Amino acid sequence: MNSPSQETFSAEVAQWSDIPGWFHWRAGQEEAVTVFGDGSVFVEVGSYLGRSLCSLADVVRTSGRDYTIVSVDTCRGSGAEGLSNEDAHGHAVEYGGGTFAGLLHRNVIACGFADVVDVLISSSPRAAGFFADESVAWVHLDARHDYDSVVDDIRAWAPKVRPGGWLSGDDYDSLIWPGVVAAVGDELPDAHGWLSGQWRWLKP
Ligand SMILES: C[S@@+](CC[C@H](N)C(=O)[O-])C[C@H]1O[C@@H](n2cnc3c(N)ncnc32)[C@H](O)[C@@H]1O
């Protein structure tokens, strides 16, 4: 996504594809609804303005399944990171006066998922503490991408995934996000590449 203007954030939203963001694992969402039964809990860590989150809710609604969908985000952005040390979420944080929580929730409501999605404004490891061990079917990580953050996320969420569940994440790219690949390799040697630029660990 290029550097956004104020209009990027004020523009009306009607569906997930109208929402700015970074998302390319819809095929994984479509796979998840064929694997997990009703009553399952899905957690997305790192939702930004809701692009991937509202796609997930859309896939779930279309499937007719009955899941709990929880979004976890500080709503304060990841700060500067990556090869270019870019603060990719900074404009949205500034637009919202220090938080994009209002934009995220507005987008969830505008897409028709206000009663389908629960937004938890919290840091990733802290939010994991609200879930019982082995209670979540699928956790998808897309928060900060440096080595230490991904290690923290994996250590916080892996115990929360139920046997047979998935722990997965975005930006599995050794050139652009080497910290993600290194952290996954160190913490979850059984994880593997998945879809385009994703990784996934199937909990035994
Ligand atoms: C790459 S963006 C997520 C993109 C999103 N999945 C989409 O579809 O556009 C990363 C998000 O992670 C959030 N984040 C960064 N560190 C976090 C942490 N420790 N806990 C929770 N959220 C965090 C940021 O606020 C940001 O919204």
The ligand as a Tripos MOL2 file, in Angstrom:
@<TRIPOS>MOLECULE
LIG
   27    29     1     0     0
SMALL
NO_CHARGES

@<TRIPOS>ATOM
      1 C1          0.6700   -5.3800    9.0160 C.3       1 LIG1
      2 S1         -0.5330   -4.6250   10.0130 S.3       1 LIG1
      3 C2         -1.9040   -5.7170    9.8900 C.3       1 LIG1
      4 C3         -2.5250   -5.7090    8.5110 C.3       1 LIG1
      5 C4         -3.8990   -6.3250    8.4350 C.3       1 LIG1
      6 N1         -3.8870   -7.7550    8.7040 N.3       1 LIG1
      7 C5         -4.5740   -6.0090    7.1340 C.2       1 LIG1
      8 O1         -5.3730   -6.8310    6.6620 O.co2     1 LIG1
      9 O2         -4.3370   -4.9390    6.5720 O.co2     1 LIG1
     10 C6          0.0980   -4.9130   11.6310 C.3       1 LIG1
     11 C7         -0.8120   -4.5130   12.7580 C.3       1 LIG1
     12 O3         -0.2860   -5.0670   13.9590 O.3       1 LIG1
     13 C8         -0.5330   -4.1800   15.0160 C.3       1 LIG1
     14 N2          0.4310   -4.4920   16.0810 N.ar      1 LIG1
     15 C9          1.7660   -4.3020   16.0880 C.ar      1 LIG1
     16 N3          2.3190   -4.7710   17.2110 N.ar      1 LIG1
     17 C10         1.3080   -5.2860   17.9360 C.ar      1 LIG1
     18 C11         1.2490   -5.9370   19.2060 C.ar      1 LIG1
     19 N4          2.3210   -6.1840   19.9360 N.pl3     1 LIG1
     20 N5          0.0420   -6.3420   19.6300 N.ar      1 LIG1
     21 C12        -1.0700   -6.1410   18.8980 C.ar      1 LIG1
     22 N6         -1.0780   -5.5370   17.6880 N.ar      1 LIG1
     23 C13         0.1040   -5.1170   17.2170 C.ar      1 LIG1
     24 C14        -0.3890   -2.8030   14.4280 C.3       1 LIG1
     25 O4         -1.0850   -1.8540   15.1930 O.3       1 LIG1
     26 C15        -0.9590   -3.0110   13.0240 C.3       1 LIG1
     27 O5         -2.3010   -2.6670   12.9790 O.3       1 LIG1
@<TRIPOS>BOND
     1     1     2 1
     2     2     3 1
     3     2    10 1
     4     3     4 1
     5     4     5 1
     6     5     6 1
     7     5     7 1
     8     7     8 2
     9     7     9 1
    10    10    11 1
    11    11    12 1
    12    11    26 1
    13    12    13 1
    14    13    14 1
    15    13    24 1
    16    14    15 ar
    17    14    23 ar
    18    15    16 ar
    19    16    17 ar
    20    17    18 ar
    21    17    23 ar
    22    18    19 1
    23    18    20 ar
    24    20    21 ar
    25    21    22 ar
    26    22    23 ar
    27    24    25 1
    28    24    26 1
    29    26    27 1
@<TRIPOS>SUBSTRUCTURE
     1 LIG1         1 GROUP 0 **** ****
